[in-house]
Amino acid sequence: MNFIDTADMYSAGESEVIVGEALRGRRDDVVLATKVHFPMGDGPNRRGNSRRWILKEVEESLKRLRTDWIDLYQVHRPDHTTDIEETLDVVEQLIELASDLGCSLPELAVAFPAAHPAVTSVIIGPRTMEQLEATLKGSALTLADRTLDRIDEIVPPGTDLYRADGADGHRPPAPPARRPGRGLNPQAREPASS
Protein backbone atom coordinates (compact mmCIF):
# COMPACT_ATOMS: atom_id res chain seq x y z
CA MET A 1 0.00 0.00 0.00
CA ASN A 2 1.47 3.36 -1.01
CA PHE A 3 -1.58 5.63 -1.48
CA ILE A 4 -3.16 7.18 1.60
CA ASP A 5 -6.31 9.29 1.39
CA THR A 6 -7.76 11.28 4.27
CA ALA A 7 -9.58 14.59 4.78
CA ASP A 8 -9.41 17.52 7.16
CA MET A 9 -12.92 16.83 8.46
CA TYR A 10 -12.49 13.12 9.27
CA SER A 11 -12.83 13.04 13.06
CA ALA A 12 -12.40 16.83 13.10
CA GLY A 13 -8.78 16.61 11.92
CA GLU A 14 -7.76 13.66 14.08
CA SER A 15 -7.45 11.37 11.03
CA GLU A 16 -4.76 13.65 9.58
CA VAL A 17 -2.95 13.67 12.94
CA ILE A 18 -2.96 9.84 13.04
CA VAL A 19 -1.80 9.58 9.41
CA GLY A 20 0.97 12.12 10.05
CA GLU A 21 2.20 10.11 13.02
CA ALA A 22 2.05 6.84 11.08
CA LEU A 23 4.07 8.32 8.22
CA ARG A 24 6.88 9.64 10.40
CA GLY A 25 10.11 8.57 8.70
CA ARG A 26 8.22 7.07 5.75
CA ARG A 27 6.74 10.12 4.01
CA ASP A 28 8.76 9.64 0.81
CA ASP A 29 7.32 6.13 0.40
CA VAL A 30 3.69 7.15 -0.09
CA VAL A 31 1.37 9.26 -2.19
CA LEU A 32 -0.59 11.35 0.31
CA ALA A 33 -4.02 12.81 -0.47
CA THR A 34 -6.35 14.89 1.64
CA LYS A 35 -9.43 17.03 1.09
CA VAL A 36 -11.08 20.33 2.00
CA HIS A 37 -14.68 21.60 2.03
CA PHE A 38 -16.65 20.58 5.13
CA PRO A 39 -16.87 22.73 8.31
CA MET A 40 -13.85 22.72 10.59
CA GLY A 41 -15.41 24.91 13.24
CA ASP A 42 -18.21 27.37 13.80
CA GLY A 43 -18.94 30.21 11.43
CA PRO A 44 -19.32 30.54 7.68
CA ASN A 45 -15.62 31.27 7.07
CA ARG A 46 -14.37 27.88 8.29
CA ARG A 47 -15.80 25.79 5.44
CA GLY A 48 -16.45 25.69 1.72
CA ASN A 49 -14.37 26.14 -1.40
CA SER A 50 -13.36 29.78 -1.23
CA ARG A 51 -9.77 30.61 -2.03
CA ARG A 52 -9.33 32.10 1.45
CA TRP A 53 -10.54 28.95 3.19
CA ILE A 54 -8.57 26.53 1.00
CA LEU A 55 -5.32 28.44 1.56
CA LYS A 56 -5.88 28.55 5.32
CA GLU A 57 -6.97 24.95 5.65
CA VAL A 58 -4.19 23.47 3.52
CA GLU A 59 -1.72 24.99 6.02
CA GLU A 60 -3.63 23.38 8.89
CA SER A 61 -3.66 20.01 7.08
CA LEU A 62 0.10 20.23 6.52
CA LYS A 63 0.60 20.80 10.27
CA ARG A 64 -1.67 17.90 11.25
CA LEU A 65 -0.03 15.59 8.69
CA ARG A 66 3.47 16.66 9.82
CA THR A 67 4.63 17.12 6.24
CA ASP A 68 5.85 19.84 3.91
CA TRP A 69 3.76 18.69 0.95
CA ILE A 70 0.52 17.00 -0.04
CA ASP A 71 0.62 14.99 -3.26
CA LEU A 72 -3.08 15.33 -4.08
CA TYR A 73 -5.22 18.07 -2.53
CA GLN A 74 -8.90 17.67 -3.41
CA VAL A 75 -12.11 19.62 -3.07
CA HIS A 76 -14.35 17.21 -1.16
CA ARG A 77 -17.67 18.48 -2.54
CA PRO A 78 -18.92 21.10 -5.01
CA ASP A 79 -19.78 24.50 -3.61
CA HIS A 80 -23.52 24.89 -4.18
CA THR A 81 -23.39 28.63 -3.61
CA THR A 82 -21.98 29.00 -7.14
CA ASP A 83 -24.52 28.64 -9.95
CA ILE A 84 -23.58 25.64 -12.12
CA GLU A 85 -24.71 27.43 -15.30
CA GLU A 86 -22.24 30.20 -14.59
CA THR A 87 -19.48 27.65 -14.15
CA LEU A 88 -20.39 25.73 -17.31
CA ASP A 89 -20.61 28.90 -19.41
CA VAL A 90 -17.05 29.84 -18.46
CA VAL A 91 -15.83 26.30 -19.18
CA GLU A 92 -17.45 26.35 -22.64
CA GLN A 93 -15.76 29.65 -23.50
CA LEU A 94 -12.39 28.35 -22.36
CA ILE A 95 -12.82 25.14 -24.39
CA GLU A 96 -13.48 27.28 -27.48
CA LEU A 97 -10.34 29.33 -26.80
CA ALA A 98 -8.25 26.18 -26.38
CA SER A 99 -9.63 24.85 -29.65
CA ASP A 100 -8.69 28.13 -31.39
CA LEU A 101 -5.14 27.69 -30.06
CA GLY A 102 -4.94 24.08 -31.25
CA CYS A 103 -4.57 22.70 -27.75
CA SER A 104 -6.74 21.01 -25.16
CA LEU A 105 -8.40 22.70 -22.17
CA PRO A 106 -6.09 20.85 -19.74
CA GLU A 107 -3.06 22.12 -21.70
CA LEU A 108 -4.44 25.68 -21.50
CA ALA A 109 -5.03 25.21 -17.76
CA VAL A 110 -1.39 24.26 -17.25
CA ALA A 111 -0.04 27.10 -19.44
CA PHE A 112 -2.14 29.87 -17.88
CA PRO A 113 -0.43 29.97 -14.44
CA ALA A 114 2.99 30.44 -16.06
CA ALA A 115 1.71 33.69 -17.57
CA HIS A 116 -0.12 35.02 -14.49
CA PRO A 117 1.99 35.77 -11.41
CA ALA A 118 -1.14 35.91 -9.24
CA VAL A 119 -1.76 32.21 -9.86
CA THR A 120 0.77 30.30 -7.80
CA SER A 121 0.29 26.64 -8.67
CA VAL A 122 -1.50 24.13 -10.82
CA ILE A 123 -2.97 20.84 -9.63
CA ILE A 124 -3.62 18.26 -12.29
CA GLY A 125 -5.76 15.17 -11.80
CA PRO A 126 -5.23 12.73 -14.64
CA ARG A 127 -6.81 9.28 -14.33
CA THR A 128 -4.58 7.59 -16.90
CA MET A 129 -1.03 7.85 -18.16
CA GLU A 130 -2.39 9.13 -21.50
CA GLN A 131 -4.21 11.97 -19.70
CA LEU A 132 -1.05 12.84 -17.77
CA GLU A 133 1.06 12.96 -20.93
CA ALA A 134 -1.55 15.07 -22.77
CA THR A 135 -1.92 17.51 -19.87
CA LEU A 136 1.81 17.96 -19.37
CA LYS A 137 2.10 19.25 -22.95
CA GLY A 138 0.68 22.47 -21.53
CA SER A 139 3.90 23.11 -19.62
CA ALA A 140 5.60 23.86 -22.96
CA LEU A 141 2.75 26.08 -24.18
CA THR A 142 3.45 29.82 -24.07
CA LEU A 143 0.39 32.03 -24.32
CA ALA A 144 0.51 35.28 -26.29
CA ASP A 145 -0.74 38.55 -24.85
CA ARG A 146 -3.82 38.41 -27.08
CA THR A 147 -4.68 34.99 -25.66
CA LEU A 148 -4.25 36.21 -22.08
CA ASP A 149 -6.47 39.19 -22.90
CA ARG A 150 -9.12 36.83 -24.25
CA ILE A 151 -9.01 34.77 -21.05
CA ASP A 152 -9.39 38.03 -19.10
CA GLU A 153 -12.49 38.80 -21.16
CA ILE A 154 -13.99 35.41 -20.26
CA VAL A 155 -13.12 35.72 -16.55
CA PRO A 156 -12.19 39.37 -15.88
CA PRO A 157 -9.31 39.97 -13.46
CA GLY A 158 -10.64 40.57 -9.99
CA THR A 159 -13.84 38.60 -10.57
CA ASP A 160 -15.12 37.40 -7.20
CA LEU A 161 -16.04 33.78 -7.83
CA TYR A 162 -17.20 33.33 -4.24
CA ARG A 163 -19.88 35.98 -3.86
CA ALA A 164 -21.78 33.96 -1.28
CA ASP A 165 -19.22 34.32 1.50
CA GLY A 166 -17.52 37.45 0.12
CA ALA A 167 -14.52 36.92 2.39
CA ASP A 168 -12.12 34.86 0.33
CA GLY A 169 -9.48 37.63 0.44
CA HIS A 170 -8.01 36.77 -2.96
CA ARG A 171 -6.08 39.27 -5.05
CA PRO A 172 -6.97 39.77 -8.70
CA PRO A 173 -4.42 38.75 -11.34
CA ALA A 174 -1.85 41.35 -12.29
CA PRO A 175 -2.92 43.95 -14.84
CA PRO A 176 -1.86 42.92 -18.37
CA ALA A 177 1.00 45.42 -18.47
CA ARG A 178 2.56 43.80 -15.37
CA ARG A 179 2.55 40.21 -16.64
CA PRO A 180 6.11 38.90 -16.85
CA GLY A 181 7.52 38.84 -20.36
CA ARG A 182 4.50 40.56 -21.89
CA GLY A 183 5.10 41.10 -25.58
CA LEU A 184 8.54 39.47 -25.50
CA ASN A 185 7.77 36.05 -26.96
CA PRO A 186 7.15 35.97 -30.71
CA GLN A 187 6.66 32.17 -30.51
CA ALA A 188 3.61 32.47 -28.23
CA ARG A 189 0.32 31.02 -29.43
CA GLU A 190 -2.34 33.34 -30.76
CA PRO A 191 -6.00 32.36 -31.17
CA ALA A 192 -7.34 32.06 -34.70
CA SER A 193 -8.77 35.29 -36.07
CA SER A 194 -12.53 35.56 -35.72
C-alpha positions in Angstrom: 0.0 0.0 0.0 1.5 3.4 -1.0 -1.6 5.6 -1.5 -3.2 7.2 1.6 -6.3 9.3 1.4 -7.8 11.3 4.3 -9.6 14.6 4.8 -9.4 17.5 7.2 -12.9 16.8 8.5 -12.5 13.1 9.3 -12.8 13.0 13.1 -12.4 16.8 13.1 -8.8 16.6 11.9 -7.8 13.7 14.1 -7.5 11.4 11.0 -4.8 13.6 9.6 -3.0 13.7 12.9 -3.0 9.8 13.0 -1.8 9.6 9.4 1.0 12.1 10.1 2.2 10.1 13.0 2.0 6.8 11.1 4.1 8.3 8.2 6.9 9.6 10.4 10.1 8.6 8.7 8.2 7.1 5.8 6.7 10.1 4.0 8.8 9.6 0.8 7.3 6.1 0.4 3.7 7.1 -0.1 1.4 9.3 -2.2 -0.6 11.4 0.3 -4.0 12.8 -0.5 -6.4 14.9 1.6 -9.4 17.0 1.1 -11.1 20.3 2.0 -14.7 21.6 2.0 -16.7 20.6 5.1 -16.9 22.7 8.3 -13.9 22.7 10.6 -15.4 24.9 13.2 -18.2 27.4 13.8 -18.9 30.2 11.4 -19.3 30.5 7.7 -15.6 31.3 7.1 -14.4 27.9 8.3 -15.8 25.8 5.4 -16.4 25.7 1.7 -14.4 26.1 -1.4 -13.4 29.8 -1.2 -9.8 30.6 -2.0 -9.3 32.1 1.4 -10.5 28.9 3.2 -8.6 26.5 1.0 -5.3 28.4 1.6 -5.9 28.6 5.3 -7.0 24.9 5.6 -4.2 23.5 3.5 -1.7 25.0 6.0 -3.6 23.4 8.9 -3.7 20.0 7.1 0.1 20.2 6.5 0.6 20.8 10.3 -1.7 17.9 11.2 0.0 15.6 8.7 3.5 16.7 9.8 4.6 17.1 6.2 5.8 19.8 3.9 3.8 18.7 1.0 0.5 17.0 0.0 0.6 15.0 -3.3 -3.1 15.3 -4.1 -5.2 18.1 -2.5 -8.9 17.7 -3.4 -12.1 19.6 -3.1 -14.4 17.2 -1.2 -17.7 18.5 -2.5 -18.9 21.1 -5.0 -19.8 24.5 -3.6 -23.5 24.9 -4.2 -23.4 28.6 -3.6 -22.0 29.0 -7.1 -24.5 28.6 -9.9 -23.6 25.6 -12.1 -24.7 27.4 -15.3 -22.2 30.2 -14.6 -19.5 27.6 -14.2 -20.4 25.7 -17.3 -20.6 28.9 -19.4 -17.0 29.8 -18.5 -15.8 26.3 -19.2 -17.4 26.3 -22.6 -15.8 29.7 -23.5 -12.4 28.4 -22.4 -12.8 25.1 -24.4 -13.5 27.3 -27.5 -10.3 29.3 -26.8 -8.2 26.2 -26.4 -9.6 24.9 -29.7 -8.7 28.1 -31.4 -5.1 27.7 -30.1 -4.9 24.1 -31.2 -4.6 22.7 -27.7 -6.7 21.0 -25.2 -8.4 22.7 -22.2 -6.1 20.9 -19.7 -3.1 22.1 -21.7 -4.4 25.7 -21.5 -5.0 25.2 -17.8 -1.4 24.3 -17.2 0.0 27.1 -19.4 -2.1 29.9 -17.9 -0.4 30.0 -14.4 3.0 30.4 -16.1 1.7 33.7 -17.6 -0.1 35.0 -14.5 2.0 35.8 -11.4 -1.1 35.9 -9.2 -1.8 32.2 -9.9 0.8 30.3 -7.8 0.3 26.6 -8.7 -1.5 24.1 -10.8 -3.0 20.8 -9.6 -3.6 18.3 -12.3 -5.8 15.2 -11.8 -5.2 12.7 -14.6 -6.8 9.3 -14.3 -4.6 7.6 -16.9 -1.0 7.9 -18.2 -2.4 9.1 -21.5 -4.2 12.0 -19.7 -1.1 12.8 -17.8 1.1 13.0 -20.9 -1.6 15.1 -22.8 -1.9 17.5 -19.9 1.8 18.0 -19.4 2.1 19.3 -23.0 0.7 22.5 -21.5 3.9 23.1 -19.6 5.6 23.9 -23.0 2.7 26.1 -24.2 3.5 29.8 -24.1 0.4 32.0 -24.3 0.5 35.3 -26.3 -0.7 38.5 -24.8 -3.8 38.4 -27.1 -4.7 35.0 -25.7 -4.3 36.2 -22.1 -6.5 39.2 -22.9 -9.1 36.8 -24.3 -9.0 34.8 -21.0 -9.4 38.0 -19.1 -12.5 38.8 -21.2 -14.0 35.4 -20.3 -13.1 35.7 -16.5 -12.2 39.4 -15.9 -9.3 40.0 -13.5 -10.6 40.6 -10.0 -13.8 38.6 -10.6 -15.1 37.4 -7.2 -16.0 33.8 -7.8 -17.2 33.3 -4.2 -19.9 36.0 -3.9 -21.8 34.0 -1.3 -19.2 34.3 1.5 -17.5 37.5 0.1 -14.5 36.9 2.4 -12.1 34.9 0.3 -9.5 37.6 0.4 -8.0 36.8 -3.0 -6.1 39.3 -5.0 -7.0 39.8 -8.7 -4.4 38.8 -11.3 -1.8 41.4 -12.3 -2.9 43.9 -14.8 -1.9 42.9 -18.4 1.0 45.4 -18.5 2.6 43.8 -15.4 2.5 40.2 -16.6 6.1 38.9 -16.9 7.5 38.8 -20.4 4.5 40.6 -21.9 5.1 41.1 -25.6 8.5 39.5 -25.5 7.8 36.1 -27.0 7.1 36.0 -30.7 6.7 32.2 -30.5 3.6 32.5 -28.2 0.3 31.0 -29.4 -2.3 33.3 -30.8 -6.0 32.4 -31.2 -7.3 32.1 -34.7 -8.8 35.3 -36.1 -12.5 35.6 -35.7 
